[in-house]
């Protein structure tokens, strides 16, 4: 048995990949898999996209890193494009989603402090959320399995049930300075709130002098059929964290803020060594070249609708396996009646990749470039997945029945 030198914090599948093309991954065994997990919503433009590869080679041959002690034209350009396409006035680049959320939390706390309310460092958060794996973001997420064993929980996060406006109202107190929410919960099980929920949060923030922070690490950059999910609900935040899709597979994140919300973040208040370096932001800029091209977002919305309709038909064919379909755009969830890990393993056997989430939900987060052909192939393989599970369940029931009969 080969012993790995990697810290054993992952329950890895016995599967490795050596190359990717479009929405397909080729394993070291030579088998091809249709990737409907997208590296957990990261491979926004699939694999080996020629425009991203060209940007990587061109910038990689010039300059990778200088540090933020100097001006970085690539970061300036990407920030300007994000501002022009969103509610924001400022952008701060990070290396990951957790760092982006940390920066958003710090920005909100600093805003309240410089506004004369240093006591207002608490943020209302939501049960089922996932905001990252740093000490502050696991505290914000509130999941005991990520918090236990890491010492005292970071103060300042007050969780309430997702979608419960009355619980939010009851939690607002003299220390409350912000509300932190995923517009659609990802790891929480592709939980889409009622349309008026986010609007109610915006209203509460405006009435109580709070900042509204959206964690769009998973939902952002076209994933839901809009550039950012807040557009689906007609609600703009004060601060927003993004990552995953903005780098198309290259580590890149950011938090965006209005001028007012970011007024406390002055020279020396925050920083990063690697964040926003020339290589990362050049690739992020190349991602936006594609995502902001005329018709691209509309294509994502159309394919999302096609996928959801096809999944609904799959549910009707396999009611013993599938309980519900939920999601927006190309962020869909299959709520299963069998353990979700069992579903994911069966899907891998049919050469399609899905991502387990809470509430027994398998996440479908395919590259945004997919077309009807890939969707049809995915449904075919998911149909086979359900049939595989049904046959195995019937076999077990038959075995159990025969054993029971023999015992009787």
C-alpha positions in Angstrom: 0.0 0.0 0.0 1.4 3.4 -1.0 1.4 6.0 1.8 0.5 9.5 0.8 2.5 12.4 2.1 -0.6 14.6 1.9 -2.3 15.5 5.1 -5.3 13.1 5.2 -8.1 15.7 5.5 -9.9 14.5 2.3 -12.0 11.4 1.6 -10.7 11.2 -1.9 -12.3 9.0 -4.6 -9.9 6.4 -6.1 -9.8 8.4 -9.3 -7.2 10.8 -10.9 -7.4 12.9 -14.1 -4.6 13.8 -16.5 -6.4 16.1 -18.9 -9.6 18.0 -19.6 -11.3 19.2 -22.8 -14.5 21.3 -22.6 -16.8 19.6 -20.2 -14.9 16.3 -20.3 -12.2 14.9 -18.0 -9.9 12.0 -19.0 -8.7 9.8 -16.1 -5.2 8.4 -15.8 -6.9 5.1 -16.8 -8.0 6.6 -20.1 -11.7 6.7 -19.1 -13.6 9.8 -20.0 -16.0 11.5 -17.6 -18.6 14.1 -18.2 -17.9 16.8 -15.5 -21.1 18.1 -14.1 -19.3 19.2 -10.9 -17.0 21.7 -12.5 -14.4 21.3 -9.8 -17.1 22.6 -7.4 -18.3 25.5 -9.7 -14.7 26.5 -10.5 -14.2 25.4 -14.1 -16.6 28.0 -15.4 -15.4 27.8 -19.0 -14.6 24.1 -18.9 -11.1 22.7 -19.5 -8.4 23.8 -21.9 -10.4 26.7 -23.1 -8.2 28.2 -25.9 -8.8 31.9 -24.8 -7.7 31.1 -21.2 -4.8 29.0 -22.3 -3.6 31.8 -24.6 -3.9 34.3 -21.7 -2.0 32.0 -19.4 0.9 31.5 -21.9 1.1 35.1 -23.0 1.1 36.5 -19.4 3.2 33.6 -18.0 5.9 34.4 -20.5 6.0 38.0 -19.4 5.4 38.4 -15.7 3.8 36.4 -13.0 4.2 38.4 -9.8 5.4 41.8 -8.5 3.4 42.2 -5.2 1.0 45.0 -4.4 3.9 47.4 -3.6 3.6 48.4 -7.2 0.8 49.2 -9.7 -0.6 46.1 -11.5 -2.2 47.1 -14.8 -3.9 43.7 -15.2 -5.6 44.1 -11.8 -6.7 47.6 -12.6 -8.3 46.5 -15.8 -10.1 43.5 -14.2 -11.3 45.6 -11.3 -12.7 48.3 -13.7 -14.6 45.7 -15.6 -16.1 44.2 -12.5 -17.1 47.6 -11.2 -18.7 48.5 -14.6 -20.7 45.3 -14.6 -21.9 45.5 -10.9 -23.1 47.6 -8.1 -19.6 48.2 -6.8 -17.1 51.1 -6.7 -14.1 49.2 -5.5 -12.5 45.7 -5.8 -10.0 43.9 -3.6 -8.4 40.8 -5.1 -7.7 37.6 -3.1 -6.6 34.1 -3.8 -9.7 32.2 -2.6 -13.3 32.5 -1.6 -12.6 32.2 2.1 -10.2 35.2 1.9 -12.8 37.2 -0.1 -15.4 36.5 2.6 -12.9 37.4 5.4 -12.2 40.7 3.6 -15.9 41.4 3.3 -16.4 40.8 7.0 -13.4 43.0 7.9 -14.7 45.8 5.6 -18.1 45.7 7.3 -16.6 45.9 10.8 -14.3 48.7 9.8 -17.2 50.6 8.3 -19.1 50.5 11.5 -16.0 51.4 13.5 -15.1 54.5 11.5 -18.8 55.4 11.5 -18.6 55.7 15.3 -20.0 52.3 16.2 -17.1 50.0 17.0 -19.5 47.9 19.1 -21.4 46.9 15.9 -19.1 44.1 14.9 -21.7 41.3 14.8 -23.1 39.9 11.6 -26.4 37.9 11.3 -25.7 34.7 9.4 -27.8 31.7 8.3 -28.0 28.1 9.2 -26.8 25.8 6.5 -24.4 28.4 5.1 -20.8 27.7 4.0 -18.4 30.7 3.9 -15.0 29.0 3.9 -12.5 27.2 6.2 -10.7 30.0 8.0 -11.4 30.6 11.7 -13.7 33.5 11.0 -15.5 31.9 8.1 -16.2 28.6 9.9 -17.7 30.6 12.7 -19.8 32.5 10.2 -21.0 29.2 8.6 -21.8 27.8 12.0 -21.4 24.1 11.1 -20.2 22.2 14.2 -18.3 19.6 12.2 -16.0 22.4 10.8 -15.7 24.3 14.1 -15.2 21.6 16.8 -11.7 21.1 18.0 -10.3 24.5 16.8 -10.6 26.4 20.0 -13.0 29.1 21.0 -15.3 30.1 18.2 -14.6 33.5 16.7 -17.1 36.0 18.1 -19.5 38.1 16.2 -21.8 35.8 14.2 -25.4 35.2 15.1 -27.1 32.4 13.0 -30.8 32.3 12.2 -32.8 29.9 10.0 -32.3 30.6 6.3 -35.3 32.4 4.8 -36.8 33.4 8.1 -37.2 37.2 8.1 -38.9 37.3 11.5 -35.9 35.5 13.0 -33.6 38.1 11.4 -35.7 41.0 12.9 -35.5 39.4 16.3 -31.7 39.0 16.1 -31.0 42.6 15.3 -29.5 44.2 18.4 -27.1 47.0 19.5 -24.1 45.0 18.3 -25.4 44.1 14.9 -23.5 45.7 12.0 -24.2 43.5 9.0 -26.1 40.6 7.5 -24.0 37.9 5.6 -25.9 35.6 3.3 -25.5 33.4 0.2 -28.2 34.4 -2.3 -28.5 30.7 -3.0 -27.0 28.3 -0.5 -24.6 25.9 -2.3 -23.1 23.4 0.1 -26.3 23.8 2.2 -28.1 21.9 -0.5 -28.9 24.4 -3.4 -31.4 26.2 -1.2 -33.1 29.0 -3.1 -34.9 31.5 -0.9 -38.4 33.0 -1.6 -38.1 36.0 -3.9 -38.9 38.5 -1.3 -36.4 37.2 1.3 -33.4 39.1 0.0 -35.5 42.2 -0.5 -36.6 42.1 3.1 -32.9 41.8 4.2 -32.1 44.9 2.1 -34.9 46.8 3.7 -33.8 45.8 7.2 -30.2 46.8 6.5 -31.4 50.2 5.2 -33.6 50.8 8.2 -31.1 49.8 10.9 -27.9 51.1 9.4 -26.5 47.7 8.6 -24.4 46.5 5.7 -25.7 43.7 3.4 -23.0 41.2 2.4 -23.6 38.7 -0.3 -21.4 35.6 -0.5 -21.4 34.9 -4.3 -18.4 32.7 -4.3 -20.4 29.9 -5.8 -23.3 31.8 -7.4 -21.3 34.5 -9.1 -19.8 35.0 -12.6 -22.7 33.7 -14.7 -23.5 30.5 -12.7 -27.2 31.3 -12.2 -28.0 32.7 -15.6 -27.1 36.3 -14.5 -23.7 37.7 -14.0 -24.3 37.8 -10.3 -27.2 36.1 -8.5 -28.3 39.3 -6.8 -29.7 40.4 -10.2 -32.2 37.5 -10.0 -33.7 39.1 -6.9 -33.4 42.7 -7.8 -31.4 43.4 -4.7 -27.9 44.9 -4.6 -25.6 44.3 -1.6 -23.1 46.7 -0.1 -20.3 44.2 -0.2 -20.0 41.0 -2.2 -17.5 38.1 -2.2 -16.7 36.2 -5.4 -14.2 33.5 -6.4 -14.4 30.1 -8.1 -15.7 31.0 -11.6 -13.9 34.3 -11.9 -10.6 32.4 -12.4 -11.9 29.6 -14.6 -9.8 27.2 -12.6 -6.9 29.6 -11.6 -7.0 30.6 -7.9 -8.6 34.0 -7.8 -11.2 35.7 -5.6 -12.3 39.2 -4.8 -14.6 41.2 -2.6 -16.4 44.2 -4.2 -17.8 47.1 -2.2 -19.5 50.4 -2.6 -17.6 53.6 -1.9 -19.6 54.2 1.3 -19.2 50.6 2.7 -15.5 50.6 1.9 -14.7 54.0 3.4 -12.8 52.5 6.3 -10.5 50.4 4.2 -7.6 52.9 3.8 -3.9 52.4 3.3 -2.5 49.7 5.6 -5.9 48.3 6.8 -5.8 45.2 4.7 -3.4 43.4 2.3 -2.2 40.3 0.6 1.0 39.0 -0.9 -0.3 37.1 -3.9 -3.8 38.5 -4.4 -4.4 40.3 -7.6 -1.0 39.5 -9.2 -0.5 39.9 -12.9 -1.0 36.3 -13.9 -4.2 35.7 -11.8 -5.9 38.9 -12.9 -4.9 38.5 -16.6 -6.7 35.1 -16.5 -9.7 36.6 -14.7 -9.8 39.2 -17.4 -9.8 36.5 -20.1 -12.7 34.8 -18.2 -14.7 38.0 -18.4 -13.9 38.3 -22.1 -16.0 35.2 -22.6 -18.7 35.6 -19.9 -19.4 39.2 -20.9 -19.5 38.5 -24.6 -22.9 39.2 -26.2 -25.3 36.3 -25.7 -23.2 34.3 -23.3 -25.1 34.9 -20.1 -28.4 34.4 -22.1 -27.0 31.0 -23.3 -26.3 30.0 -19.7 -29.9 30.9 -18.7 -31.3 29.0 -21.6 -29.2 25.9 -20.9 -30.1 26.2 -17.2 -33.8 26.1 -18.1 -33.2 23.1 -20.4 -31.3 21.3 -17.7 -33.9 21.9 -15.1 -36.7 20.7 -17.4 -34.8 17.6 -18.3 -34.1 16.9 -14.6 -37.8 17.3 -13.8 -38.6 14.6 -16.4 -35.9 12.4 -14.9 -37.5 12.8 -11.4 -40.8 11.7 -12.9 -39.2 8.5 -14.3 -37.4 7.7 -11.0 -39.5 8.8 -8.0 -37.9 6.1 -5.8 -34.5 7.8 -6.3 -35.2 11.5 -6.8 -37.3 13.6 -4.4 -36.9 17.1 -5.8 -35.1 19.3 -8.3 -34.0 22.8 -7.1 -31.8 25.6 -8.3 -31.2 28.4 -10.8 -29.3 28.5 -14.1 -26.5 26.0 -14.2 -26.6 25.6 -10.4 -29.0 22.7 -10.0 -29.6 20.2 -7.2 -31.0 16.7 -7.2 -32.5 16.0 -3.8 -32.2 12.2 -3.5 -34.2 9.6 -1.6 -31.0 7.5 -1.2 -27.8 8.7 0.5 -26.2 11.3 -1.7 -22.8 9.7 -1.5 -24.3 6.5 -2.9 -25.8 8.6 -5.7 -22.5 10.2 -6.5 -20.6 6.9 -6.5 -23.3 5.4 -8.8 -23.0 8.4 -11.1 -19.2 8.0 -11.3 -19.8 4.4 -12.4 -21.8 5.9 -15.3 -18.9 8.3 -16.0 -20.6 11.5 -14.8 -19.3 13.6 -11.9 -21.7 15.3 -9.4 -20.9 17.0 -6.1 -22.6 15.9 -2.8 -24.1 18.6 -0.6 -26.2 18.9 2.5 -29.9 17.9 2.7 -29.0 14.8 0.6 -28.6 16.9 -2.5 -26.3 16.2 -5.5 -25.1 19.4 -7.0 -24.8 19.9 -10.7 -22.4 22.7 -11.5 -21.3 22.1 -15.1 -19.1 24.4 -17.1 -21.1 27.4 -18.4 -20.1 26.5 -22.0 -22.2 23.3 -22.1 -24.8 23.0 -24.9 -27.9 20.8 -25.5 -25.7 17.9 -26.5 -23.9 17.7 -23.2 -27.1 18.2 -21.3 -28.7 15.3 -23.2 -25.7 13.1 -22.5 -25.8 14.1 -18.8 -29.5 13.1 -18.5 -28.8 9.8 -20.2 -26.0 9.0 -17.7 -28.1 10.2 -14.8 -30.9 8.0 -16.0 -28.5 5.1 -16.0 -27.4 6.1 -12.5 -30.9 5.9 -11.2 -31.5 2.6 -12.9 -28.3 1.3 -11.3 -29.4 2.3 -7.9 -32.9 0.9 -8.4 -31.5 -2.5 -9.5 -29.1 -2.6 -6.6 -31.9 -1.7 -4.1 -34.2 -4.3 -5.7 -31.4 -6.9 -5.4 -30.9 -6.1 -1.7 -34.6 -6.3 -1.0 -34.8 -9.6 -2.8 -31.8 -10.9 -0.9 -33.3 -9.7 2.4 -36.7 -11.2 1.6 -35.1 -14.6 0.8 -33.0 -14.5 3.9 -36.1 -13.6 5.9 -38.1 -16.5 4.3 -35.3 -19.0 5.0 -35.2 -17.9 8.6 -38.9 -18.2 8.9 
